[in-house]
Amino acid sequence: MVFHGDKRMFIKHKVCRFCADPSLKIDYKEPKTLAVFTSERGKIIPRRISGNCAKHQRILAVAIKRARNIALLPFTTAKIRSREHREY
């Protein structure tokens, strides 16, 4: 509970979806699942924003990196790459 002046505000804590539902598995061969945890620019979303626990965030980061290496996920978006090439 956070006190903000005279009002009491309740902050809903995010729960790790992999801990909450053990049937969900982190697999580098499922790019749709991994794409949820990457930003529009291709960066891995931090754990404080995604709500993952530390254990699953580490496993997720490794899976995203593996998927990038075998070209299932992009390293960056096409818009960023094309804009960088024009500047040079």
SVG drawing of the C-alpha trace seen along z (x, -y; Angstrom):
<svg xmlns="http://www.w3.org/2000/svg" viewBox="-8 -15 36 43">
<polyline fill="none" stroke="black" stroke-width="0.4" points="0.0,0.0 1.3,-3.4 0.3,-6.6 -0.1,-9.6 -1.2,-12.6 -4.5,-11.7 -5.4,-9.1 -4.5,-5.4 -3.5,-3.9 -3.2,-0.2 -0.6,1.0 -1.3,4.3 1.9,6.3 2.6,8.2 2.8,12.0 5.1,14.1 2.9,15.8 5.2,18.8 5.0,19.4 1.2,18.9 0.6,21.3 3.1,24.2 1.8,25.5 3.4,22.5 6.9,23.3 9.6,21.0 10.9,22.4 13.2,20.6 11.2,22.3 8.1,20.4 8.6,16.8 5.1,15.7 5.5,16.3 8.9,14.6 7.8,11.6 5.5,10.6 8.6,10.0 10.5,7.8 9.8,4.2 9.0,2.7 12.7,2.0 13.7,5.6 15.0,5.0 14.2,7.5 11.6,6.1 13.0,5.8 11.6,7.9 10.1,5.0 7.9,4.2 7.0,7.7 6.4,9.0 8.5,12.1 10.4,13.6 14.2,13.6 14.5,17.3 12.1,17.1 13.5,13.8 17.0,15.4 15.5,18.4 13.5,16.0 16.5,13.9 18.5,17.0 15.6,18.2 15.2,14.8 18.9,14.7 18.8,18.3 15.8,17.4 17.6,14.3 20.7,16.4 18.7,18.8 16.6,16.0 13.3,16.7 13.3,13.2 14.8,10.1 17.7,8.3 16.2,5.0 13.2,3.8 13.5,3.0 12.6,-0.7 15.7,-1.2 18.0,0.6 16.9,-1.4 17.1,-4.7 20.7,-4.0 21.8,-3.2 20.5,-6.5 22.5,-8.5 25.9,-7.2"/>
</svg>
